[in-house]
Amino acid sequence: MVQSDGKAPGMEALSSFIQGSFHPDMGREAVFVVNATRSGKMGVDIKQISSAGYVHLQIFLDFSSSPIPDKVLSPGDERIY
């Protein structure tokens, strides 16, 4: 759970390396729940992408069934989404 001050306890345990589809056992999914009390911005900073299979980035806002973005990422696509 992301707190109202923007801190997310436990984030330090997440890997900065996103595993590809060839390594599903290495943890590929992260879920962040944010209950914002006012408008703001949130970003996902991708630092390093595996070349072992594909990496599919999906971000769902307000419990939508349509992700924004819905992208397959490759090495070189590292940035803030």
Residue, then its C-alpha position, 0 to 999 in steps of 0.5 A: m500500500v502506498q501511503s498518503d506521504g508517497k512512501a511505500p514500505g517494502m519497496e526495497a525488497l523489489s528487484s530493479f530488474i524485470q524478468g522476462s517470460f523465460h523466468p516466471d519463477m523469479g517474480r514478475e508481477a508487482v501490484f501497488v494500491v494507491n488511495a489518493t486523496r487529491s490529484g497527482k502523478m505516479g510513475v513506474d521507473i524501469k531500470q533494467i529489462s531482461s532479454a530472456g523472453y518478453v516483458h509485458l508492462q500493464i498499468f491499470l488505473d481505477f480498477s479499469s479492465s483496460p491497461i494504460p500502457d499495455k506494452v511489450l518491453s525490450p532492453g533499451d525501453e528502460r524509462i519512467y512510465 
